[in-house]
Amino acid sequence: MSTKVIEVPDLHKAHKEIRAADWRSPLIHRLLGHDNYSDGNTTLTISHGPDLAVEQQTSFSFTWEGMAADFKQCVKTYQQPVITEFATLGVACVCVQHCAKMEITEVTRRGEKADYWLGKKEMLLEASGQKSGNLDALHDEKRKQLLENPFGIGGYVCVANYENARVKFWHHSYASK
């Protein structure tokens, strides 16, 4: 299995329609696991696939440097649950770009059962992270939520567990509901 190198300071560049740059330092924070910044890298293996079919795994080496000032502002600005949520959106940027070959383009509205639109409102994205816990249970919960959307379309669920360094990025079609 080859490893794709992801420069965290640049992860937002493939998602020009939204403020994905805001998610870089929260992602670094969760990958480091503490409030003290240091340049570094971490490899995550991301499980991905369509509609609970055959699982594929891709290794991503997340690397960063020169983000100390932004990281410090992040720690001073956001509470821990927000850092976890934003970190997972940072991971989702990478997954959407490299696994789905799409772009996160717009936030959804409250009550629409997903977080973001992909492409030209072709699919939805639901993302959620946790510092610890049962990733499979979180994935199942978010899959159900995504498929309750009022648009009758499918999309991707991206869930992350930072204690176990696990990520699931799975496509779910509305027909599989």
OpenMM code with the backbone's topology and positions (N, CA, C; nanometers):
from openmm import Vec3, app, unit

residues = "MET SER THR LYS VAL ILE GLU VAL PRO ASP LEU HIS LYS ALA HIS LYS GLU ILE ARG ALA ALA ASP TRP ARG SER PRO LEU ILE HIS ARG LEU LEU GLY HIS ASP ASN TYR SER ASP GLY ASN THR THR LEU THR ILE SER HIS GLY PRO ASP LEU ALA VAL GLU GLN GLN THR SER PHE SER PHE THR TRP GLU GLY MET ALA ALA ASP PHE LYS GLN CYS VAL LYS THR TYR GLN GLN PRO VAL ILE THR GLU PHE ALA THR LEU GLY VAL ALA CYS VAL CYS VAL GLN HIS CYS ALA LYS MET GLU ILE THR GLU VAL THR ARG ARG GLY GLU LYS ALA ASP TYR TRP LEU GLY LYS LYS GLU MET LEU LEU GLU ALA SER GLY GLN LYS SER GLY ASN LEU ASP ALA LEU HIS ASP GLU LYS ARG LYS GLN LEU LEU GLU ASN PRO PHE GLY ILE GLY GLY TYR VAL CYS VAL ALA ASN TYR GLU ASN ALA ARG VAL LYS PHE TRP HIS HIS SER TYR ALA SER LYS".split()
positions = [
    Vec3(0.0857, -0.1183, 0.0000),
    Vec3(0.0000, 0.0000, 0.0000),
    Vec3(0.0894, 0.1235, 0.0000),
    Vec3(0.0698, 0.2099, -0.0970),
    Vec3(0.1486, 0.3324, -0.1037),
    Vec3(0.0914, 0.4359, -0.0068),
    Vec3(0.1754, 0.5311, 0.0289),
    Vec3(0.1346, 0.6356, 0.1207),
    Vec3(0.1322, 0.7688, 0.0470),
    Vec3(0.0210, 0.8390, 0.0570),
    Vec3(0.0090, 0.9718, -0.0024),
    Vec3(0.0515, 1.0749, 0.1006),
    Vec3(0.1341, 1.1696, 0.0601),
    Vec3(0.1802, 1.2756, 0.1500),
    Vec3(0.0856, 1.3943, 0.1379),
    Vec3(0.0350, 1.4381, 0.2521),
    Vec3(-0.0561, 1.5523, 0.2594),
    Vec3(0.0120, 1.6639, 0.3376),
    Vec3(0.0323, 1.7761, 0.2732),
    Vec3(0.0863, 1.8945, 0.3410),
    Vec3(-0.0318, 1.9656, 0.4075),
    Vec3(-0.0437, 1.9529, 0.5380),
    Vec3(-0.1592, 2.0091, 0.6090),
    Vec3(-0.1758, 2.1591, 0.5829),
    Vec3(-0.0675, 2.2393, 0.5782),
    Vec3(-0.0886, 2.3819, 0.5502),
    Vec3(-0.1560, 2.4096, 0.4153),
    Vec3(-0.1570, 2.3122, 0.3252),
    Vec3(-0.2159, 2.3315, 0.1931),
    Vec3(-0.3475, 2.2573, 0.1727),
    Vec3(-0.3988, 2.1869, 0.2732),
    Vec3(-0.5159, 2.1002, 0.2515),
    Vec3(-0.6397, 2.1746, 0.2036),
    Vec3(-0.6479, 2.3018, 0.2335),
    Vec3(-0.7645, 2.3823, 0.1958),
    Vec3(-0.7672, 2.4220, 0.0481),
    Vec3(-0.6559, 2.4125, -0.0201),
    Vec3(-0.6457, 2.4662, -0.1567),
    Vec3(-0.7359, 2.3957, -0.2575),
    Vec3(-0.7741, 2.2730, -0.2310),
    Vec3(-0.8629, 2.2004, -0.3221),
    Vec3(-1.0104, 2.2291, -0.2943),
    Vec3(-1.0370, 2.3123, -0.1948),
    Vec3(-1.1746, 2.3424, -0.1537),
    Vec3(-1.1909, 2.4948, -0.1486),
    Vec3(-1.1895, 2.5557, -0.2644),
    Vec3(-1.1824, 2.7018, -0.2780),
    Vec3(-1.3102, 2.7756, -0.2402),
    Vec3(-1.4209, 2.7072, -0.2360),
    Vec3(-1.5492, 2.7724, -0.2106),
    Vec3(-1.5777, 2.7939, -0.0618),
    Vec3(-1.4995, 2.7306, 0.0259),
    Vec3(-1.5254, 2.7378, 0.1703),
    Vec3(-1.3975, 2.7776, 0.2444),
    Vec3(-1.4091, 2.8045, 0.3747),
    Vec3(-1.2952, 2.8440, 0.4589),
    Vec3(-1.2269, 2.7220, 0.5208),
    Vec3(-1.1868, 2.6284, 0.4399),
    Vec3(-1.1240, 2.5058, 0.4882),
    Vec3(-0.9894, 2.5320, 0.5558),
    Vec3(-0.9284, 2.6464, 0.5314),
    Vec3(-0.8019, 2.6797, 0.5985),
    Vec3(-0.8194, 2.6840, 0.7504),
    Vec3(-0.9418, 2.7126, 0.7949),
    Vec3(-0.9694, 2.7172, 0.9387),
    Vec3(-0.9495, 2.5815, 1.0062),
    Vec3(-0.9481, 2.4756, 0.9296),
    Vec3(-0.9452, 2.3405, 0.9857),
    Vec3(-0.8047, 2.2825, 0.9968),
    Vec3(-0.7033, 2.3550, 0.9491),
    Vec3(-0.5663, 2.3028, 0.9497),
    Vec3(-0.5110, 2.2858, 1.0913),
    Vec3(-0.5141, 2.3902, 1.1713),
    Vec3(-0.4579, 2.3805, 1.3066),
    Vec3(-0.5374, 2.2882, 1.3985),
    Vec3(-0.6702, 2.2858, 1.3913),
    Vec3(-0.7405, 2.1847, 1.4704),
    Vec3(-0.6982, 2.0425, 1.4333),
    Vec3(-0.6750, 2.0179, 1.3046),
    Vec3(-0.6281, 1.8856, 1.2635),
    Vec3(-0.4904, 1.8571, 1.3218),
    Vec3(-0.4009, 1.9523, 1.3134),
    Vec3(-0.2674, 1.9343, 1.3722),
    Vec3(-0.2798, 1.9075, 1.5216),
    Vec3(-0.3666, 1.9805, 1.5890),
    Vec3(-0.3867, 1.9621, 1.7334),
    Vec3(-0.4279, 1.8185, 1.7637),
    Vec3(-0.5260, 1.7677, 1.6904),
    Vec3(-0.5721, 1.6305, 1.7168),
    Vec3(-0.4656, 1.5275, 1.6789),
    Vec3(-0.3894, 1.5526, 1.5740),
    Vec3(-0.2839, 1.4588, 1.5366),
    Vec3(-0.1710, 1.4591, 1.6391),
    Vec3(-0.1405, 1.5755, 1.6971),
    Vec3(-0.0389, 1.5825, 1.8032),
    Vec3(-0.0918, 1.5250, 1.9349),
    Vec3(-0.2209, 1.5496, 1.9611),
    Vec3(-0.2813, 1.4991, 2.0838),
    Vec3(-0.2601, 1.5863, 2.2059),
    Vec3(-0.2119, 1.7095, 2.1863),
    Vec3(-0.1900, 1.7999, 2.2997),
    Vec3(-0.1836, 1.9443, 2.2525),
    Vec3(-0.1734, 2.0384, 2.3486),
    Vec3(-0.1772, 2.1816, 2.3188),
    Vec3(-0.0419, 2.2410, 2.2821),
    Vec3(0.0648, 2.1627, 2.2826),
    Vec3(0.1989, 2.2141, 2.2555),
    Vec3(0.2378, 2.1846, 2.1112),
    Vec3(0.2537, 2.2908, 2.0332),
    Vec3(0.2835, 2.2762, 1.8911),
    Vec3(0.4270, 2.2285, 1.8676),
    Vec3(0.4408, 2.1474, 1.7665),
    Vec3(0.5718, 2.1154, 1.7097),
    Vec3(0.5491, 2.0751, 1.5646),
    Vec3(0.6454, 2.1102, 1.4790),
    Vec3(0.6396, 2.0633, 1.3409),
    Vec3(0.6443, 1.9116, 1.3446),
    Vec3(0.5799, 1.8459, 1.2477),
    Vec3(0.5834, 1.7006, 1.2518),
    Vec3(0.5045, 1.6346, 1.1415),
    Vec3(0.4780, 1.5072, 1.1631),
    Vec3(0.3974, 1.4300, 1.0691),
    Vec3(0.3380, 1.3102, 1.1405),
    Vec3(0.2276, 1.2643, 1.0861),
    Vec3(0.1571, 1.1475, 1.1376),
    Vec3(0.0943, 1.0759, 1.0195),
    Vec3(0.0978, 0.9438, 1.0236),
    Vec3(0.0346, 0.8658, 0.9179),
    Vec3(-0.0968, 0.8085, 0.9689),
    Vec3(-0.2019, 0.8275, 0.8909),
    Vec3(-0.3325, 0.7709, 0.9202),
    Vec3(-0.3702, 0.6776, 0.8064),
    Vec3(-0.4266, 0.5638, 0.8418),
    Vec3(-0.4825, 0.4751, 0.7409),
    Vec3(-0.6322, 0.4988, 0.7380),
    Vec3(-0.6808, 0.5331, 0.6203),
    Vec3(-0.8215, 0.5679, 0.6055),
    Vec3(-0.8943, 0.4548, 0.5348),
    Vec3(-0.9970, 0.4052, 0.6009),
    Vec3(-1.0838, 0.3022, 0.5437),
    Vec3(-1.1871, 0.3728, 0.4579),
    Vec3(-1.2013, 0.3282, 0.3336),
    Vec3(-1.3019, 0.3897, 0.2479),
    Vec3(-1.3601, 0.2858, 0.1536),
    Vec3(-1.4803, 0.3159, 0.1075),
    Vec3(-1.5467, 0.2242, 0.0167),
    Vec3(-1.6890, 0.2668, -0.0092),
    Vec3(-1.7539, 0.1976, -0.1010),
    Vec3(-1.8929, 0.2299, -0.1347),
    Vec3(-1.9925, 0.1431, -0.0587),
    Vec3(-2.0920, 0.2049, -0.0012),
    Vec3(-2.2079, 0.1351, 0.0556),
    Vec3(-2.1753, 0.0071, 0.1322),
    Vec3(-2.0828, 0.0139, 0.2216),
    Vec3(-2.0467, -0.1002, 0.3075),
    Vec3(-2.0001, -0.2221, 0.2274),
    Vec3(-1.9486, -0.1983, 0.1080),
    Vec3(-1.8977, -0.3078, 0.0244),
    Vec3(-1.7558, -0.3425, 0.0689),
    Vec3(-1.6729, -0.3775, -0.0232),
    Vec3(-1.5363, -0.4172, 0.0086),
    Vec3(-1.4564, -0.2953, 0.0557),
    Vec3(-1.4008, -0.3070, 0.1731),
    Vec3(-1.3230, -0.1990, 0.2312),
    Vec3(-1.1888, -0.1845, 0.1595),
    Vec3(-1.1520, -0.0607, 0.1352),
    Vec3(-1.0197, -0.0280, 0.0839),
    Vec3(-0.9494, 0.0548, 0.1893),
    Vec3(-0.8176, 0.0474, 0.1912),
    Vec3(-0.7428, 0.1283, 0.2858),
    Vec3(-0.6347, 0.2057, 0.2122),
    Vec3(-0.6216, 0.3315, 0.2488),
    Vec3(-0.5183, 0.4172, 0.1929),
    Vec3(-0.4465, 0.4845, 0.3080),
    Vec3(-0.3143, 0.4840, 0.3034),
    Vec3(-0.2346, 0.5532, 0.4046),
    Vec3(-0.2050, 0.6947, 0.3585),
    Vec3(-0.2256, 0.7886, 0.4487),
    Vec3(-0.1946, 0.9280, 0.4233),
    Vec3(-0.0949, 0.9737, 0.5283),
    Vec3(0.0141, 1.0322, 0.4849),
    Vec3(0.1118, 1.0905, 0.5763),
    Vec3(0.0835, 1.2395, 0.5844),
    Vec3(0.0280, 1.2823, 0.6963),
    Vec3(-0.0025, 1.4233, 0.7192),
    Vec3(0.1236, 1.4883, 0.7751),
    Vec3(0.1716, 1.5920, 0.7087),
    Vec3(0.2938, 1.6586, 0.7520),
    Vec3(0.2697, 1.8091, 0.7622),
    Vec3(0.3371, 1.8746, 0.8543),
    Vec3(0.3170, 2.0174, 0.8736),
    Vec3(0.4408, 2.0812, 0.9335),
    Vec3(0.4557, 2.2086, 0.9024),
    Vec3(0.5586, 2.2920, 0.9647),
    Vec3(0.5179, 2.4371, 0.9473),
    Vec3(0.5704, 2.5225, 1.0377),
    Vec3(0.5445, 2.6652, 1.0279),
    Vec3(0.4043, 2.7091, 1.0656),
    Vec3(0.3332, 2.6277, 1.1411),
    Vec3(0.1945, 2.6600, 1.1771),
    Vec3(0.1800, 2.7002, 1.3247),
    Vec3(0.2905, 2.7312, 1.3913),
    Vec3(0.2876, 2.7568, 1.5360),
    Vec3(0.1940, 2.8711, 1.5747),
    Vec3(0.2007, 2.9838, 1.5060),
    Vec3(0.1170, 3.0991, 1.5428),
    Vec3(-0.0310, 3.0672, 1.5239),
    Vec3(-0.0659, 3.0053, 1.4109),
    Vec3(-0.2050, 2.9691, 1.3862),
    Vec3(-0.2527, 2.8659, 1.4888),
    Vec3(-0.1689, 2.7697, 1.5192),
    Vec3(-0.2008, 2.6660, 1.6178),
    Vec3(-0.2314, 2.7294, 1.7538),
    Vec3(-0.1477, 2.8237, 1.7955),
    Vec3(-0.1666, 2.8911, 1.9253),
    Vec3(-0.3007, 2.9646, 1.9287),
    Vec3(-0.3355, 3.0331, 1.8185),
    Vec3(-0.4652, 3.1008, 1.8113),
    Vec3(-0.5794, 2.9999, 1.8184),
    Vec3(-0.5643, 2.8878, 1.7531),
    Vec3(-0.6665, 2.7824, 1.7544),
    Vec3(-0.6937, 2.7361, 1.8969),
    Vec3(-0.5880, 2.7071, 1.9712),
    Vec3(-0.6018, 2.6579, 2.1087),
    Vec3(-0.6688, 2.7635, 2.1972),
    Vec3(-0.6408, 2.8917, 2.1706),
    Vec3(-0.6988, 2.9998, 2.2495),
    Vec3(-0.8417, 3.0344, 2.2071),
    Vec3(-0.8840, 2.9896, 2.0898),
    Vec3(-1.0127, 3.0305, 2.0339),
    Vec3(-1.1226, 2.9271, 2.0510),
    Vec3(-1.0891, 2.7991, 2.0325),
    Vec3(-1.1915, 2.6950, 2.0244),
    Vec3(-1.1907, 2.6014, 2.1442),
    Vec3(-1.3103, 2.5619, 2.1858),
    Vec3(-1.3230, 2.4593, 2.2888),
    Vec3(-1.2909, 2.3236, 2.2269),
    Vec3(-1.2595, 2.2260, 2.3121),
    Vec3(-1.2144, 2.0952, 2.2658),
    Vec3(-1.3113, 2.0264, 2.1683),
    Vec3(-1.4428, 2.0268, 2.1933),
    Vec3(-1.5317, 1.9618, 2.0951),
    Vec3(-1.5264, 2.0269, 1.9571),
    Vec3(-1.5087, 2.1580, 1.9523),
    Vec3(-1.4994, 2.2281, 1.8238),
    Vec3(-1.3686, 2.1916, 1.7540),
    Vec3(-1.2600, 2.1815, 1.8301),
    Vec3(-1.1325, 2.1397, 1.7717),
    Vec3(-1.1468, 2.0014, 1.7091),
    Vec3(-1.2144, 1.9108, 1.7782),
    Vec3(-1.2343, 1.7755, 1.7244),
    Vec3(-1.3179, 1.7797, 1.5967),
    Vec3(-1.4265, 1.8575, 1.5972),
    Vec3(-1.5121, 1.8692, 1.4787),
    Vec3(-1.4339, 1.9269, 1.3609),
    Vec3(-1.3612, 2.0360, 1.3841),
    Vec3(-1.2848, 2.0992, 1.2767),
    Vec3(-1.1728, 2.0082, 1.2268),
    Vec3(-1.1086, 1.9350, 1.3169),
    Vec3(-1.0039, 1.8406, 1.2758),
    Vec3(-1.0611, 1.7377, 1.1797),
    Vec3(-1.1793, 1.6882, 1.2096),
    Vec3(-1.2414, 1.5876, 1.1236),
    Vec3(-1.2803, 1.6480, 0.9892),
    Vec3(-1.3204, 1.7725, 0.9876),
    Vec3(-1.3477, 1.8387, 0.8605),
    Vec3(-1.2182, 1.8539, 0.7793),
    Vec3(-1.1054, 1.8753, 0.8476),
    Vec3(-0.9766, 1.8783, 0.7785),
    Vec3(-0.9441, 1.7437, 0.7155),
    Vec3(-0.9679, 1.6358, 0.7896),
    Vec3(-0.9483, 1.5007, 0.7351),
    Vec3(-1.0437, 1.4786, 0.6181),
    Vec3(-1.1678, 1.5247, 0.6325),
    Vec3(-1.2665, 1.5090, 0.5257),
    Vec3(-1.2211, 1.5799, 0.3985),
    Vec3(-1.1558, 1.6951, 0.4106),
    Vec3(-1.1031, 1.7641, 0.2929),
    Vec3(-1.0112, 1.6725, 0.2137),
    Vec3(-0.9234, 1.6051, 0.2848),
    Vec3(-0.8275, 1.5143, 0.2208),
    Vec3(-0.9008, 1.3965, 0.1572),
    Vec3(-0.9934, 1.3375, 0.2298),
    Vec3(-1.0680, 1.2217, 0.1788),
    Vec3(-1.1516, 1.2581, 0.0574),
    Vec3(-1.2211, 1.3714, 0.0645),
    Vec3(-1.3058, 1.4140, -0.0467),
    Vec3(-1.2199, 1.4376, -0.1709),
    Vec3(-1.1050, 1.5015, -0.1533),
    Vec3(-1.0181, 1.5304, -0.2673),
    Vec3(-0.9555, 1.4029, -0.3247),
    Vec3(-0.8979, 1.3200, -0.2396),
    Vec3(-0.8172, 1.2078, -0.2873),
    Vec3(-0.8946, 1.0780, -0.3085),
    Vec3(-0.9973, 1.0540, -0.2298),
    Vec3(-1.0742, 0.9295, -0.2436),
    Vec3(-1.1970, 0.9479, -0.3327),
    Vec3(-1.2671, 1.0599, -0.3151),
    Vec3(-1.3900, 1.0833, -0.3917),
    Vec3(-1.3666, 1.1672, -0.5176),
    Vec3(-1.2504, 1.2316, -0.5239),
    Vec3(-1.2174, 1.3184, -0.6392),
    Vec3(-1.3208, 1.4290, -0.6564),
    Vec3(-1.3592, 1.4891, -0.5431),
    Vec3(-1.4592, 1.5958, -0.5443),
    Vec3(-1.4097, 1.7127, -0.4612),
    Vec3(-1.4949, 1.8145, -0.4476),
    Vec3(-1.4646, 1.9337, -0.3700),
    Vec3(-1.5799, 1.9618, -0.2748),
    Vec3(-1.5471, 2.0028, -0.1526),
    Vec3(-1.6485, 2.0507, -0.0580),
    Vec3(-1.6789, 2.1939, -0.0997),
    Vec3(-1.8065, 2.2222, -0.1280),
    Vec3(-1.8383, 2.3521, -0.1885),
    Vec3(-1.9297, 2.4433, -0.1079),
    Vec3(-2.0074, 2.3885, -0.0159),
    Vec3(-2.1036, 2.4745, 0.0531),
    Vec3(-2.1570, 2.4035, 0.1766),
    Vec3(-2.1789, 2.4798, 0.2819),
    Vec3(-2.2401, 2.4252, 0.4024),
    Vec3(-2.3893, 2.4013, 0.3759),
    Vec3(-2.4459, 2.3006, 0.4393),
    Vec3(-2.5899, 2.2793, 0.4304),
    Vec3(-2.6588, 2.3665, 0.5348),
    Vec3(-2.7872, 2.3651, 0.5362),
    Vec3(-2.8635, 2.4412, 0.6355),
    Vec3(-2.9045, 2.3488, 0.7499),
    Vec3(-2.9252, 2.4085, 0.8636),
    Vec3(-2.9661, 2.3318, 0.9821),
    Vec3(-3.0894, 2.2475, 0.9489),
    Vec3(-3.0858, 2.1210, 0.9911),
    Vec3(-3.1985, 2.0321, 0.9691),
    Vec3(-3.1905, 1.9507, 0.8412),
    Vec3(-3.0861, 1.9730, 0.7597),
    Vec3(-3.0765, 1.9016, 0.6329),
    Vec3(-3.0025, 1.7679, 0.6447),
    Vec3(-2.9643, 1.7313, 0.7678),
    Vec3(-2.9117, 1.5978, 0.8019),
    Vec3(-2.7722, 1.5689, 0.7487),
    Vec3(-2.7010, 1.6699, 0.7019),
    Vec3(-2.5624, 1.6549, 0.6586),
    Vec3(-2.4930, 1.7886, 0.6833),
    Vec3(-2.3617, 1.7882, 0.6716),
    Vec3(-2.2850, 1.9100, 0.7010),
    Vec3(-2.2559, 1.9956, 0.5780),
    Vec3(-2.2177, 1.9312, 0.4674),
    Vec3(-2.1715, 2.0058, 0.3504),
    Vec3(-2.2200, 1.9428, 0.2208),
    Vec3(-2.2216, 2.0255, 0.1173),
    Vec3(-2.2467, 1.9812, -0.0190),
    Vec3(-2.1137, 1.9523, -0.0870),
    Vec3(-2.1141, 1.8545, -0.1744),
    Vec3(-1.9982, 1.8234, -0.2570),
    Vec3(-2.0313, 1.8564, -0.4018),
    Vec3(-1.9317, 1.9091, -0.4732),
    Vec3(-1.9520, 1.9434, -0.6135),
    Vec3(-2.0622, 2.0453, -0.6296),
    Vec3(-2.1392, 2.0288, -0.7351),
    Vec3(-2.2508, 2.1195, -0.7643),
    Vec3(-2.3787, 2.0624, -0.7029),
    Vec3(-2.3720, 2.0429, -0.5708),
    Vec3(-2.4812, 1.9826, -0.4942),
    Vec3(-2.5159, 1.8439, -0.5480),
    Vec3(-2.4100, 1.7700, -0.5835),
    Vec3(-2.4256, 1.6345, -0.6356),
    Vec3(-2.4378, 1.5309, -0.5250),
    Vec3(-2.3687, 1.5567, -0.4142),
    Vec3(-2.3686, 1.4645, -0.3006),
    Vec3(-2.3561, 1.5447, -0.1731),
    Vec3(-2.3776, 1.4748, -0.0619),
    Vec3(-2.3665, 1.5360, 0.0704),
    Vec3(-2.2475, 1.4775, 0.1453),
    Vec3(-2.2021, 1.5512, 0.2466),
    Vec3(-2.0962, 1.5054, 0.3364),
    Vec3(-2.1442, 1.5226, 0.4797),
    Vec3(-2.1339, 1.4177, 0.5575),
    Vec3(-2.1591, 1.4236, 0.7020),
    Vec3(-2.0289, 1.3845, 0.7694),
    Vec3(-1.9788, 1.4696, 0.8583),
    Vec3(-1.8506, 1.4438, 0.9250),
    Vec3(-1.8672, 1.4556, 1.0754),
    Vec3(-1.7969, 1.3679, 1.1481),
    Vec3(-1.8010, 1.3720, 1.2935),
    Vec3(-1.6752, 1.3059, 1.3480),
    Vec3(-1.6228, 1.3621, 1.4544),
    Vec3(-1.5027, 1.3060, 1.5144),
    Vec3(-1.5198, 1.2850, 1.6629),
    Vec3(-1.4294, 1.2054, 1.7171),
    Vec3(-1.4298, 1.1795, 1.8603),
    Vec3(-1.2859, 1.1581, 1.9067),
    Vec3(-1.2586, 1.2029, 2.0294),
    Vec3(-1.1257, 1.1784, 2.0832),
    Vec3(-1.1088, 1.0303, 2.1137),
    Vec3(-1.2156, 0.9653, 2.1600),
    Vec3(-1.2134, 0.8212, 2.1878),
    Vec3(-1.3558, 0.7698, 2.1758),
    Vec3(-1.3700, 0.6392, 2.1679),
    Vec3(-1.5036, 0.5816, 2.1575),
    Vec3(-1.5105, 0.4786, 2.0478),
    Vec3(-1.6321, 0.4383, 2.0149),
    Vec3(-1.6557, 0.3337, 1.9167),
    Vec3(-1.6783, 0.3968, 1.7792),
    Vec3(-1.5784, 0.3870, 1.6933),
    Vec3(-1.5859, 0.4497, 1.5616),
    Vec3(-1.6935, 0.3865, 1.4750),
    Vec3(-1.7094, 0.2558, 1.4816),
    Vec3(-1.8110, 0.1897, 1.4003),
    Vec3(-1.9518, 0.2336, 1.4402),
    Vec3(-1.9754, 0.2491, 1.5701),
    Vec3(-2.1068, 0.2961, 1.6161),
    Vec3(-2.1314, 0.4400, 1.5697),
    Vec3(-2.0283, 0.5242, 1.5766),
    Vec3(-2.0416, 0.6621, 1.5295),
    Vec3(-2.0709, 0.6635, 1.3796),
    Vec3(-2.0013, 0.5799, 1.3044),
    Vec3(-2.0254, 0.5713, 1.1600),
    Vec3(-2.1694, 0.5304, 1.1310),
    Vec3(-2.2186, 0.4290, 1.2009),
    Vec3(-2.3562, 0.3833, 1.1791),
    Vec3(-2.4572, 0.4940, 1.2087),
    Vec3(-2.4333, 0.5683, 1.3178),
    Vec3(-2.5222, 0.6787, 1.3550),
    Vec3(-2.5229, 0.7873, 1.2464),
    Vec3(-2.4062, 0.8226, 1.1973),
    Vec3(-2.3954, 0.9288, 1.0972),
    Vec3(-2.4448, 0.8828, 0.9601),
    Vec3(-2.4302, 0.7551, 0.9293),
    Vec3(-2.4847, 0.6999, 0.8044),
    Vec3(-2.6370, 0.7145, 0.8049),
    Vec3(-2.6974, 0.6756, 0.9160),
    Vec3(-2.8438, 0.6851, 0.9281),
    Vec3(-2.8876, 0.8311, 0.9142),
    Vec3(-2.8160, 0.9210, 0.9798),
    Vec3(-2.8493, 1.0631, 0.9729),
    Vec3(-2.8383, 1.1134, 0.8291),
    Vec3(-2.7287, 1.0819, 0.7615),
    Vec3(-2.7093, 1.1265, 0.6235),
    Vec3(-2.8239, 1.0814, 0.5339),
    Vec3(-2.8650, 0.9567, 0.5503),
    Vec3(-2.9669, 0.9011, 0.4617),
    Vec3(-3.1085, 0.9456, 0.4968),
    Vec3(-3.1231, 1.0269, 0.6021),
    Vec3(-3.2513, 1.0884, 0.6354),
    Vec3(-3.2631, 1.2279, 0.5758),
    Vec3(-3.1691, 1.2655, 0.4876),
    Vec3(-3.1716, 1.4002, 0.4311),
    Vec3(-3.2972, 1.4204, 0.3453),
    Vec3(-3.3440, 1.5437, 0.3337),
    Vec3(-3.4673, 1.5713, 0.2593),
    Vec3(-3.4501, 1.5760, 0.1070),
    Vec3(-3.3289, 1.5544, 0.0570),
    Vec3(-3.3022, 1.5693, -0.0859),
    Vec3(-3.3092, 1.4382, -0.1625),
    Vec3(-3.3091, 1.3260, -0.0904),
    Vec3(-3.3149, 1.1966, -0.1567),
    Vec3(-3.1876, 1.1604, -0.2309),
    Vec3(-3.0742, 1.2122, -0.1829),
    Vec3(-2.9469, 1.1787, -0.2449),
    Vec3(-2.8511, 1.1231, -0.1407),
    Vec3(-2.7525, 1.0512, -0.1859),
    Vec3(-2.6522, 0.9949, -0.0970),
    Vec3(-2.5313, 1.0852, -0.0845),
    Vec3(-2.4283, 1.0268, -0.0283),
    Vec3(-2.3065, 1.1041, -0.0092),
    Vec3(-2.2072, 1.0268, 0.0740),
    Vec3(-2.1222, 1.0992, 0.1420),
    Vec3(-2.0133, 1.0396, 0.2186),
    Vec3(-2.0272, 1.0694, 0.3673),
    Vec3(-1.9870, 0.9724, 0.4461),
    Vec3(-1.9726, 0.9903, 0.5903),
    Vec3(-1.8241, 0.9807, 0.6206),
    Vec3(-1.7723, 1.0808, 0.6899),
    Vec3(-1.6332, 1.0800, 0.7342),
    Vec3(-1.6332, 1.0876, 0.8859),
    Vec3(-1.5849, 0.9825, 0.9514),
    Vec3(-1.5761, 0.9815, 1.0969),
    Vec3(-1.4329, 0.9485, 1.1370),
    Vec3(-1.3898, 1.0071, 1.2471),
    Vec3(-1.2525, 0.9880, 1.2928),
    Vec3(-1.2498, 0.9639, 1.4426),
    Vec3(-1.1578, 0.8780, 1.4839),
    Vec3(-1.1289, 0.8528, 1.6245),
    Vec3(-0.9808, 0.8846, 1.6422),
    Vec3(-0.9498, 0.9896, 1.7179),
    Vec3(-0.8124, 1.0371, 1.7277),
    Vec3(-0.7286, 0.9567, 1.8262),
    Vec3(-0.7905, 0.8977, 1.9262),
    Vec3(-0.7159, 0.8127, 2.0192),
    Vec3(-0.6605, 0.6893, 1.9466),
    Vec3(-0.7415, 0.6323, 1.8584),
    Vec3(-0.7018, 0.5121, 1.7852),
    Vec3(-0.6452, 0.5429, 1.6465),
    Vec3(-0.6404, 0.6706, 1.6091),
    Vec3(-0.5908, 0.7130, 1.4774),
    Vec3(-0.6610, 0.6380, 1.3648),
    Vec3(-0.7939, 0.6265, 1.3751),
    Vec3(-0.8741, 0.5577, 1.2736),
    Vec3(-0.9693, 0.6557, 1.2074),
    Vec3(-0.9868, 0.6376, 1.0770),
    Vec3(-1.0788, 0.7193, 0.9992),
    Vec3(-1.1575, 0.6271, 0.9080),
    Vec3(-1.2877, 0.6507, 0.8977),
    Vec3(-1.3728, 0.5825, 0.7998),
    Vec3(-1.4330, 0.6894, 0.7096),
    Vec3(-1.4191, 0.6681, 0.5796),
    Vec3(-1.4753, 0.7587, 0.4807),
    Vec3(-1.5483, 0.6715, 0.3797),
    Vec3(-1.6791, 0.6600, 0.3978),
    Vec3(-1.7583, 0.5670, 0.3178),
    Vec3(-1.8680, 0.6397, 0.2429),
    Vec3(-1.8907, 0.5961, 0.1203),
    Vec3(-2.0009, 0.6463, 0.0397),
    Vec3(-2.1261, 0.5639, 0.0719),
    Vec3(-2.2391, 0.6320, 0.0778),
    Vec3(-2.3673, 0.5653, 0.1011),
    Vec3(-2.4692, 0.6217, 0.0035),
    Vec3(-2.5284, 0.5331, -0.0754),
    Vec3(-2.6307, 0.5793, -0.1692),
    Vec3(-2.7642, 0.5838, -0.0978),
    Vec3(-2.8476, 0.6739, -0.1413),
    Vec3(-2.9793, 0.6891, -0.0812),
    Vec3(-3.0612, 0.5612, -0.0981),
    Vec3(-3.0382, 0.4891, -0.2074),
    Vec3(-3.1103, 0.3640, -0.2335),
    Vec3(-3.0784, 0.2558, -0.1300),
    Vec3(-2.9607, 0.2673, -0.0646),
    Vec3(-2.9232, 0.1649, 0.0351),
    Vec3(-2.9856, 0.1910, 0.1710),
    Vec3(-3.0639, 0.2948, 0.1791),
    Vec3(-3.1285, 0.3340, 0.3043),
    Vec3(-3.2071, 0.2190, 0.3600),
] * unit.nanometer
topology = app.Topology()
chain = topology.addChain("A")
for resn in residues:
    res = topology.addResidue(resn, chain)
    for name in ("N", "CA", "C"):
        topology.addAtom(name, app.Element.getBySymbol(name[0]), res)
